[in-house]
Amino acid sequence: MENLKTNITLDFMRISNLLSRYGAKMVADVGLTSIQQWVILRTIIQKGSISIGDLKEEMLVTKQNMTGMINRLQQSNLVTLYQDPEDKRRTRVNITEEGHRVYEQLSSLRNDFNAQTYHIYNDQEIVVLSDLLGRLVEHLKED
């Protein structure tokens, strides 16, 4: 069983490398410089306006890394920053129209990639895979 677990871990690492390669091409095709920028845009779209602190927690990065990533997105006119009206100590991030446009371009590329990648699974298997991976991510975040 330990050998099987090791194989699973190594497969995840190989999958991570492959997904990073595909993701880097997709983001480059729409003018982004990193996969993290894609994740930030997606998070803002899903959650709406979000504080930099909350975004940092979602991304599992340091405040310094998050600040740099947000500044680059702001310079590219993909996000805007503003002071939280309820807590002046917090800075919030919102997506711009240009950010929405870039994200929509990515959505098309992502949908094509997903169709090519996940056609080997039926819908039920995709739901199970999503649940298993989500549980593993949450467990690893606890450690």
C-alpha positions in Angstrom: 0.0 0.0 0.0 2.9 2.4 0.8 4.3 1.8 -2.7 0.9 2.7 -4.2 0.7 5.9 -2.2 4.1 6.8 -3.3 3.1 6.2 -6.9 0.0 8.4 -6.4 2.2 11.2 -5.0 4.6 11.0 -7.9 1.7 10.9 -10.4 0.4 14.1 -8.8 3.8 15.7 -9.3 3.9 14.7 -12.9 0.3 15.9 -13.4 1.3 19.2 -11.8 4.1 19.6 -14.2 2.0 18.8 -17.2 -0.8 21.1 -16.1 1.6 23.9 -15.5 3.0 23.5 -19.0 -0.5 23.6 -20.6 -1.6 26.4 -18.3 1.4 28.5 -19.1 0.6 28.3 -22.8 -3.0 29.2 -22.2 -2.2 32.3 -20.1 0.5 33.4 -22.5 -2.0 33.2 -25.4 -4.2 35.9 -23.7 -1.3 38.1 -22.5 -1.0 37.0 -18.9 2.4 36.2 -17.4 1.6 33.5 -14.9 -1.0 30.9 -14.0 -1.4 32.6 -10.7 -2.8 35.6 -12.5 -5.5 33.4 -14.0 -6.3 32.0 -10.5 -6.5 35.5 -9.1 -8.9 36.7 -11.8 -11.0 33.6 -11.4 -11.2 34.0 -7.6 -12.2 37.7 -7.9 -14.9 36.8 -10.5 -16.2 34.0 -8.3 -16.2 35.9 -5.0 -16.7 39.5 -6.3 -14.7 42.2 -4.7 -12.3 40.7 -2.3 -9.7 42.0 0.2 -6.0 41.4 -0.6 -5.8 39.5 2.7 -8.6 37.1 1.8 -7.2 36.7 -1.7 -3.8 35.8 -0.1 -5.5 33.1 2.0 -7.2 31.7 -1.1 -4.0 31.6 -3.1 -1.9 30.2 -0.2 0.9 32.8 -0.8 2.6 35.4 1.3 1.4 39.0 1.5 4.5 40.2 -0.3 3.9 37.7 -3.2 0.2 38.7 -3.4 1.0 42.4 -3.4 3.4 41.9 -6.3 0.9 39.8 -8.3 -1.9 42.3 -7.7 0.4 45.3 -8.7 1.2 43.6 -12.0 -2.4 42.9 -12.7 -3.2 46.5 -11.8 -0.5 47.8 -14.2 -2.1 45.7 -16.9 -5.5 47.2 -16.2 -7.0 43.9 -15.2 -7.9 44.8 -11.6 -8.5 47.9 -9.6 -7.7 48.5 -5.9 -9.7 50.5 -3.5 -9.9 51.1 0.3 -12.6 49.0 2.0 -15.3 51.5 3.0 -16.1 49.5 6.2 -12.4 49.0 7.3 -10.0 51.6 6.1 -7.0 49.3 6.9 -8.1 46.8 4.2 -7.5 47.1 0.5 -10.0 45.4 -1.8 -9.5 44.2 -5.3 -12.0 44.3 -8.1 -11.8 43.1 -11.7 -12.0 45.6 -14.6 -13.8 45.2 -17.9 -10.4 44.3 -19.5 -9.9 41.7 -16.8 -13.3 40.2 -17.6 -12.4 40.2 -21.3 -9.1 38.4 -20.7 -10.8 35.9 -18.4 -13.5 35.2 -21.1 -10.7 34.5 -23.6 -9.1 32.1 -21.1 -12.5 30.4 -20.5 -12.7 29.4 -24.2 -9.2 27.9 -24.1 -9.9 26.2 -20.7 -13.1 24.7 -22.1 -11.3 23.3 -25.1 -8.5 21.9 -22.8 -11.1 20.4 -20.4 -12.9 18.7 -23.2 -9.7 17.1 -24.5 -8.4 16.2 -21.0 -11.5 14.9 -19.1 -13.3 13.0 -21.9 -11.7 9.8 -20.5 -14.1 10.1 -17.5 -17.9 10.0 -17.3 -19.8 12.7 -15.4 -20.0 10.6 -12.2 -16.3 9.9 -12.2 -15.6 13.6 -12.6 -17.7 14.4 -9.6 -15.9 11.7 -7.5 -12.5 12.9 -8.7 -13.4 16.5 -7.8 -14.5 15.5 -4.4 -11.4 13.4 -3.7 -9.0 16.1 -4.8 -10.9 18.8 -2.9 -10.6 16.7 0.3 -6.9 16.1 -0.3 -6.3 19.8 -0.8 -8.2 20.8 2.4 -6.3 18.1 4.3 -2.9 19.3 3.0 -3.8 23.0 3.8 -4.3 21.9 7.5 -0.8 20.6 7.9 
